[in-house]
């Protein structure tokens, strides 16, 4: 029987009162969380735009988008498949890039949680489309509160809810695909309508649809709670990405092949669903494809944010009291309260957080680029563990894989920067300056036991 390539002495995330986070997430739990992190309501609104870029060849773009995402996952697979990382990407940043960079990363990571409120507000938008007249703000606050209640009772409880969410979501998306494929019109692969903008159009649509296929990278933040992280996390990241990409590709065939192209370009996916589904099934599709998807994304996003903050409070970046764990449910109740406050403030006061969210999206990818390049240091920072890793490769191949992954990230970053305004660029610079100052300020107060992680 193959041995698990983790440290001989498992690492736990310790809270200030010597509590430990339990390693209780199975491969199934992680897979469901990963699918929930990938699948969002964005597919409903973005697919029509992507069809406008390439026509009925959009399914090819989804396959290419999956390859792009898998390429960016290479450094995470290599690292998470070698050692348990109690703080997820934060621990990876500390090991590979150093303490100051870890501080910059955690500052950007903490700010990114403003996006939680965007999911809640989008949920309210979709629900009001089905049931007009409901109070928008109350609906957003209600769903956000419900998801935080899931997590108050522990990550295992939230993972159980995620399983139910993914089952409903899978049924809705599969129903659209299965019932829609027989309605695809003959001549799908013929002109006009196939590869409408040539190879460039396929590539542009692929880069655009990485927004919908990406998300599995956040599973590294469950490393501290996983039962068998070095086997399960790399597995679920790859398999969940491929699974969702195949489903999306089939959905794209329906979206672009049932109605004339001019009727679906730049239109939401609900436009096609309304044409092929009965009214009851259409309502179920909107609920399962949008409302349930957004709930699952919120649930997975909150869950993947907890371990890094617990670990940073233990190390001294934030007050140690933040890492307190509920004695019964093992949930970080203080951090949950802070994240809940972050989530409800934009909803209550109507803040426009799109600039912050766009800035964090760019900066997070910049951090990932640096960590991808830093992966070449694996043999230096953890020689014994790397030598025993199931993903061990020669130094030459490690460098090649790291640089290949970094190159795909640069391509995506270029696409990101082409799509944002000058104001957003300024916002990026502002956030990175704040993150740098935070890293410099807190470094002297931080004690990171990297040898213990390794």
Residue pairs with C-beta under 8 A, 6 or more apart in sequence:
2 390
4 228
4 230
4 231
5 81
5 82
5 230
5 231
5 385
5 388
5 389
5 390
6 83
6 84
6 228
6 229
6 230
7 83
7 84
7 385
7 454
10 23
10 84
11 84
11 86
11 224
11 452
11 453
12 20
12 21
12 23
12 86
12 224
13 20
13 21
13 86
13 87
13 224
13 307
13 310
13 311
13 314
14 20
14 314
15 21
15 310
15 314
15 323
15 324
15 325
15 332
16 313
16 314
16 320
16 321
16 323
16 324
17 324
17 325
19 324
19 325
19 327
19 330
21 86
21 224
21 225
21 307
21 310
21 325
21 330
22 156
22 225
22 330
23 224
23 225
23 226
23 227
24 155
24 156
24 225
24 227
25 33
25 155
25 156
25 159
25 222
25 225
25 226
25 227
26 227
26 232
27 227
27 228
27 231
27 232
27 235
27 236
28 163
29 156
29 159
29 162
29 163
30 219
30 222
30 226
30 232
30 233
30 236
31 236
31 239
31 240
32 159
32 162
32 163
32 165
32 166
33 159
33 162
33 219
33 222
33 299
33 300
33 303
33 304
34 215
34 216
34 219
34 236
34 237
34 240
34 300
35 166
35 169
35 240
35 243
35 244
35 296
36 162
36 165
36 166
36 169
36 296
36 297
36 299
36 300
37 215
37 216
37 218
37 219
37 297
37 300
37 301
37 304
38 212
38 213
38 214
38 215
38 216
38 240
38 241
38 244
39 169
39 173
39 215
39 244
39 293
39 296
39 297
40 119
40 212
40 215
40 293
40 294
40 297
41 122
41 126
41 289
41 290
41 291
41 293
41 294
41 297
42 211
42 212
43 212
43 248
43 251
43 269
43 289
43 293
44 268
44 269
44 270
44 289
44 290
45 268
45 269
46 208
46 209
46 211
46 212
47 58
47 209
47 212
47 248
47 251
47 252
47 255
47 269
48 255
48 264
48 265
48 266
48 267
48 268
48 269
48 271
49 208
49 265
49 266
50 58
50 61
50 205
50 208
50 209
50 252
51 58
51 205
51 252
51 255
51 256
51 261
51 264
51 265
52 265
52 266
53 61
53 197
53 201
53 204
53 205
53 208
54 60
54 61
54 195
54 196
54 197
54 201
54 202
54 204
54 205
55 192
55 193
55 194
55 195
55 196
55 197
55 201
55 256
55 261
56 188
56 189
56 193
56 194
56 253
56 256
56 257
56 261
57 194
57 195
57 196
57 201
57 202
58 205
58 252
58 255
58 256
59 249
59 250
59 252
59 253
59 256
60 202
60 206
61 202
61 203
61 205
61 206
61 208
61 209
61 252
62 206
62 209
62 213
62 245
62 248
62 249
62 252
63 245
63 249
64 202
64 203
64 206
65 206
65 207
65 209
65 210
65 212
65 213
65 245
66 213
66 241
66 242
66 245
68 206
68 207
68 210
68 408
68 411
68 412
69 210
69 213
69 214
69 216
69 241
69 245
70 238
70 241
70 242
71 404
71 405
71 408
72 214
72 217
72 368
72 372
72 405
72 408
72 409
72 412
73 216
73 217
73 237
73 238
73 241
73 405
74 372
74 375
74 401
74 402
74 404
74 405
75 371
75 372
75 375
75 401
75 402
75 405
76 89
76 92
76 217
76 220
76 234
76 237
77 234
77 237
77 238
77 391
78 375
78 378
78 389
78 391
78 398
78 401
79 85
79 92
79 95
79 96
79 220
79 375
79 378
80 92
80 219
80 220
80 223
80 229
80 230
80 233
80 234
80 237
81 230
81 231
81 233
81 234
81 389
81 390
81 391
82 230
82 378
82 382
82 385
82 386
82 389
82 391
82 392
83 230
83 382
83 385
83 453
83 454
84 223
84 224
84 226
84 229
84 230
85 91
85 92
85 95
85 220
85 223
85 224
85 229
85 453
86 223
86 224
86 307
86 311
86 453
87 94
87 221
87 224
87 307
87 308
87 310
87 311
87 312
87 315
88 220
88 221
88 222
88 223
88 224
88 304
88 307
88 308
88 311
89 105
89 109
89 220
89 221
89 308
89 371
90 102
90 105
90 106
90 109
90 308
90 311
90 312
91 223
91 308
91 311
91 453
92 220
92 371
93 101
93 102
93 105
93 106
93 367
93 371
94 101
94 102
94 448
94 450
94 453
95 381
95 382
95 450
95 453
95 454
96 371
96 374
96 375
96 377
96 378
96 381
97 370
97 371
97 374
99 439
99 443
99 446
99 448
100 439
100 440
100 443
101 370
101 439
102 439
102 448
103 317
103 435
103 438
103 439
103 440
103 442
103 443
103 446
104 367
104 432
104 435
104 436
104 438
104 439
105 367
105 435
106 308
106 309
106 312
106 317
107 434
107 435
107 438
107 439
108 360
108 363
108 364
108 367
108 431
108 432
108 435
109 305
109 308
109 364
110 309
111 356
111 360
111 431
112 357
112 360
112 364
113 301
113 305
113 339
113 342
113 343
114 342
114 343
114 346
114 353
114 356
114 357
114 360
115 301
115 353
115 357
115 360
116 144
116 298
116 301
116 302
116 339
116 342
116 343
117 140
117 144
117 342
117 343
117 344
117 345
117 346
117 347
117 353
118 353
118 354
118 357
119 294
119 297
119 298
119 301
120 140
120 141
120 143
120 144
120 294
120 298
120 343
120 347
121 136
121 140
121 346
121 347
122 294
123 139
123 140
123 143
123 290
123 291
123 294
123 295
123 298
124 134
124 136
124 137
124 139
124 140
124 143
125 136
126 286
126 290
126 291
126 294
127 134
127 139
127 291
128 134
128 136
128 139
129 286
130 283
130 286
130 287
137 347
137 348
140 347
141 344
141 347
141 348
143 294
143 295
143 298
144 298
144 340
144 343
144 344
144 347
145 340
147 295
147 298
147 299
147 302
148 302
148 336
148 339
148 340
148 343
150 157
150 158
150 161
150 299
151 157
151 158
151 299
151 302
151 303
151 306
151 331
151 336
152 326
152 329
152 331
152 333
152 336
153 329
153 331
154 326
154 329
154 330
154 331
155 222
155 225
155 303
155 306
155 330
155 331
157 329
158 299
158 302
158 303
159 303
161 299
162 296
162 299
162 300
162 303
165 292
165 295
165 296
165 299
166 296
168 288
168 292
169 288
169 289
169 292
169 293
169 296
171 288
172 284
172 285
172 287
172 288
172 289
172 292
173 247
173 251
173 288
173 289
174 247
175 277
175 281
175 284
175 285
175 288
176 251
176 254
176 269
176 273
176 276
176 277
176 285
176 289
177 247
177 250
177 251
177 254
179 276
179 277
179 281
180 251
180 254
180 258
180 272
180 276
181 250
181 253
181 254
183 254
183 257
183 258
183 275
183 276
184 253
184 254
184 257
184 258
185 257
185 258
188 194
188 253
188 257
193 256
193 261
195 201
195 202
196 261
197 204
207 411
207 412
207 415
208 415
209 248
210 412
212 248
213 241
213 244
213 245
213 248
214 241
215 297
215 300
216 236
216 237
216 238
216 240
216 241
217 237
217 368
218 300
218 301
218 304
219 233
219 236
219 237
219 304
220 233
220 237
221 304
221 305
221 306
221 307
221 308
222 229
222 233
222 303
222 304
222 307
223 229
223 233
223 307
224 307
224 310
224 311
225 307
226 232
226 233
230 389
230 390
231 390
234 391
251 269
254 272
254 276
255 264
255 269
255 272
256 264
258 272
258 275
258 276
259 271
259 272
259 275
263 271
264 271
264 272
269 289
270 282
270 285
270 286
273 282
273 285
273 286
273 289
274 282
277 285
302 336
302 339
305 339
306 331
306 332
306 335
306 336
309 318
309 322
309 323
309 332
309 335
310 322
310 323
310 325
310 332
310 335
311 323
312 318
313 319
313 320
313 321
313 322
313 323
313 335
314 320
314 323
315 446
315 447
315 448
315 449
316 442
316 445
316 446
316 447
317 442
317 445
317 446
321 334
322 332
322 334
322 335
322 338
323 332
323 334
323 335
324 332
324 333
324 334
325 331
325 332
325 333
326 332
326 333
345 351
346 353
355 423
355 424
355 427
356 427
356 431
358 420
358 424
358 427
359 424
359 427
359 428
359 430
359 431
360 431
361 416
362 413
362 416
362 417
362 420
362 424
362 428
363 428
363 431
363 432
363 435
365 409
365 412
365 413
365 416
366 413
366 432
368 409
369 406
369 409
369 410
369 413
372 402
372 405
372 406
372 409
373 402
373 403
373 406
375 398
375 401
375 402
375 405
376 395
376 398
376 399
376 402
378 386
378 398
379 386
379 395
379 398
381 454
382 454
385 454
386 392
393 401
417 425
